[in-house]
C-alpha cells in the first residue's frame, strides 16, 4: 500500500510558519466523521483510571476518526491520542494515550471533553519519534519534558498543563500571529506541508477534502504556540523555499506500507461494519510517517490520514 500521488501548490506565510497546500490522486467519499462532527464520548476506564489508557465510544451513525495528537480534555488529567483510531458506529474501545498535564491527577473526574484540538507540533512530534526503534523507553517522560518547554518560555502552569498554555495563548490579544489570518483551504485540498523557519517539519494529508477541512484550523492554531519556542534566528528567517516542500513530499510519497492484509508489514486489521482499518507506520532516512488506512467493499484500501515528519528539524530534537 503506497502513498497516493501528492501535488504541492504555492505556499503562503504566517510569521515564521510556511503553509503549502497538498492535493492527492485518491477520489471518493469514505463516509467517516471526524473532528467536532464526530459524536465520540471519552471516559476513564471503568476498571480504574490509567494514565496511558482511556475509553472511547462512537455514538454516531458513521465510523469516526480520532487523530494522533488529538487532545482529550478533562477527566483525571488531560491526555492526547497516541495514534490514529477508527471507531465503527456504536463501537467502544480502550485506546492508548499520553498525559499532557503532569501536575494533576484529580480523583472522581471521569468524563472528558472533545473539542478536536491538536497538540502543538513540539509535543505531537514526540509521538512520531522512534518509529525506527531508536527513541523508545520513557516516551511519557519526554512528552512531559516537551510540555515543560512552554512553562520555561511562557511561565509555569500550576499543573504543567498543555491546555492551560493553549487557552492563555488563544485569549492573549497581543499575539504576534493570528491563526485566523492563515490561508483558507483551497478547492479539493487534502493536506499541507508545514515549514517552521526555512526547513519542512510536517506533511499531513487526508483521504478526502472534508476530513482535511475538519482539522485544518486546529492544526494551524496548535502550530502558532510552537512559534514561541523558536530561536531568534528562526523567527527572523525568510520563507521556506517551495522546492523544499516538494522534495519533502516526494520523500513521503516514496513510502510503501505493505499489503493491507497479511505480510510482514501488516499489523492488526479491525472491522467496523462494512469498513475495515489498520494503522500504518514507517521510518526511512530523515522521514517518519504514521497514519491509518481503511478499506471499503469493492474499493481498494487507501490512507484516511497520514503524517510525515522531518526528524532532522530542530523542533523534533530533545532539549
N, C-alpha and C positions, 0 to 999 in steps of 0.2 A: 504494500500500500504506500503510494507516493504522495508527496505534496502536489496539489494541482498547480498549473502554470500561474505564476504570480506576475502581475503587471504593476509597476510602481510609477505613480504620477509625480507631478511637480509639487515641491514642498512649500510649506509655509512656516512661519516662526511665531513663537510666543515666548519672548525673552530668550533664554538660552536653550529652549526646547524647540527642536525641529520636528515637524509633523509631515510625513509623506503618505498620501493615500495609496491603498493597495486594492486591486481587483483580482479576482481569480476566475478560472475557466469552468468551475463547477456551476451547475444550474439546478433549479428546482427547489421547492419548499421541503423542509424537514418536519414541519408540524411540531416544533419544540418551543415551549415557553421558557423565558429566562428573564433575569433582572427583576424589577419590581412587578412585571407582568406574571411571574410565576407564583402560584399560590403554595408556597412551601413554608411549613412550620418547623421551628428549630427548638429543641429542648435538651436539657441534660439527660444523661442515661437514666432509665428507670431503675436500673440495678445499683445506681450510685454514681455521682459525678466523677469524671476523669478529665484531666487537662487535655489529653490527646484524643478525646472522642466526644462526639455529640450525636444526637438522634435527629434525623430529618424526615419529614413526611410530606409527600406531594398530594395536596388536596384538590388539585386542579384536574381538568378533563384531558389535558395533553401531557406528554412527557416534559419534564422540567430539567434545565441545565443549570447547575451551580458551578462557578469557576474557581480554579486555583487562585488563591489570593483574595477571594471574596470575603468580606468581613461579616462575622456573625456576632451581633452586638448584644450585650446584656448577660443574663444567666449569672453564674458564679464568677465568671470573668470573660472578657471579650476574647474571641477566637478568630482564626482565619482558616478557610478550607485548605487542606494540604494538597489536594489535586482536584481535577475536574470530576464532576459527578453527574450522571444522568439518572433521574428517577421516573419510573412509569406512573401513570395515574393511580393514585391510592397506595403507592409503594412507600414503605417505611424502611429506613436503613440507618445503621450506625456508621458514621464516616470519620476519617482521620482529620484531626485539626491540630493547630498550634496556637498557643496563648500569645496575645499581644498586649497583655496587661499584667506584668509580673507582680504588682503590689496589691492585688485584690483577689480574695477567694471568699465570696460572700455566701455563706450557708443559707439555704432556704430559697435562693433565687434560681428558678428553673428555666423560665421562658426567655427566648432570645428574640431580638428584632432583626428583620432583614430589610435593609434599605439598598441592597445591591451595591454598596460602596466597595471600593477596591483598596487594598493595602498599597501604600506608596511603593514605588519601584525599589527603593533601597531595601525594604523589608520583603517584598514579594520575591525579589531576585534570589534570596537565600533558599527559597523552595526549589529553584532551578539549579542551584549549585550542587555539584556532587553526583550528577547523573552517570558519570564515569567511575564512580566508586571512590573518588579521592577526597570527598568532603563529608563523609558520614560521621558518626559519633554524636556529639551533643548538639544537634541541629536546633533544638528548642533553646538552648543557651545562646546560640549565635543569633537567633531571631530576637531574643530579649536584648542582646547587645546592640543589634541594629535599631530597635525601638529606642534604646537609650541614647543613640546619636541625636535624636530630636530633643531629649532632655538637655543634652550638652549645648545644642545650638539655640534652643528656644526658651530654656528654663525648665526646671523639673516639673513633671506632672506628679500629683500626690501618689498615684498608684502606678506610675510609669506606664500610663495608658496611651497607646497609639491613638485611640479615638478622641481622647482629650485634646491632643495636639491637632488632629484634623478638624475638630469642632472649633477650636480657637482660631485656627488659620482661616477657616471659612468665614468666621464672623469679623475678622480683622479688616476694617475699612481701609487700612494703609498698605494692603498687599501690593507689591510691585507689579504682579502679573495676575490678570483675571482669567480664569478658565473659560468664562463666558465669551471671551474675545478670541478663542481658538476657532480655526476654520470649521465651518459646518460640514457634515458628511456630504459627499457628492453622490450623484445618481449611480446606483449599483455598487457603491464602495462596500468592501467587506473586511477591510483591515487597515492597519497603519504600520509604518516604520517610525519609531521614535528615536531621535538622537538627543543626547544631553551633551552640551559642548559641541565639539566637532566630530564626535565618534558615535556610531549607531549603538544603541543599547538593546532595544526590544523590537521585534516584529510580532504583531498579534493579528491573526486572521480567523474569520468565522466561516461557517458553511453557507450562510445566507446573509444578505444585507440587513435583514430585520434583526437577526441575532447581534450583528455588529452595532447597529444603532442603539440597541437596548443597553450597551455598556460603554459606548464611546465617551460620553461626557464624564462618567465616573472615572474612566481611565485618565483623562486629562486632569480632572480635579486632583486625583491622587498624585500625579506626576508633579504638580505645582509645589507640593510640600517638599519634594526632593530637591528643589532648587536651593533651599536653604542650607543644604549640605555641600553644595558645590564650592570649589575653590574660587578665589577672585579671578584666577586666570581663566577658568572655565566660564564664569559669568561674563567675562569680557571678550570671550572668543567670538569669532564670526559664525555664520550659519554652517551647518554640516553640508558638505557637497552632496549633490544628488547622486553622484556616481557611487559614493559610499553606501547610500541607502540601497541602490540597485545591486551592488556587489553583495551586501549582507543578505538581501532577499534571495539572491542566487545560491548562497551557501545553504539557506534553509530549504529552498526548493529541491536541492540535490539529495535531501534525506529520504531514506526508504525505511518504513516502519514494519515491513514484513507483511505476511498474509494476515488477514483479519481472523481467520480460523486456523489453528494448528501452526506447526512450525516453531523453531526455536525462538523467534521474535515475538510470538503471541503471548499474551497474558490472559487473565480471566475474562471471558466474554459473558456479559449479563444480558438477560432478556427482560424487556419491558413491554409485554404485549407484542404488537407487531414489530416494534423497533428493538434492535439489539445494539449494545455498545461495548467498547473496550478502550481502556486507557492506552496511550502510546507515549514513548519517550525515547530519546536518542541523544548521544553526545558525539560530535565529530569535530576535532580540532578546537577552534575557539568558540564553537556554537553548541549550546544545549537547547533542546526543544522538548516540549511536553504538551499533551492535549488529550482529546478524546475523539474517537471515530465512531460512527454509527452506521447501521445497515437497515434499510427498509426492504420489504418484499419487492421483488422484481427490480431493485435498484442496486447498483454496485456500492460497496462500502465507501464512505467519504468522511473527511475530517469535519466535525462540527465545530471544533475550536482547537487552535494551536498557538503556542507562544514559542518564539525562538529568542534566545538571549546571547549577547556578545559577552562571553565570560572574561574577556580582557578589558572590559570597560572599568574605569576606576571605581564606579559606584558598586560594582559587584565584589570588590576586594574587602577583606576584613580590615578593620581599623588596627 
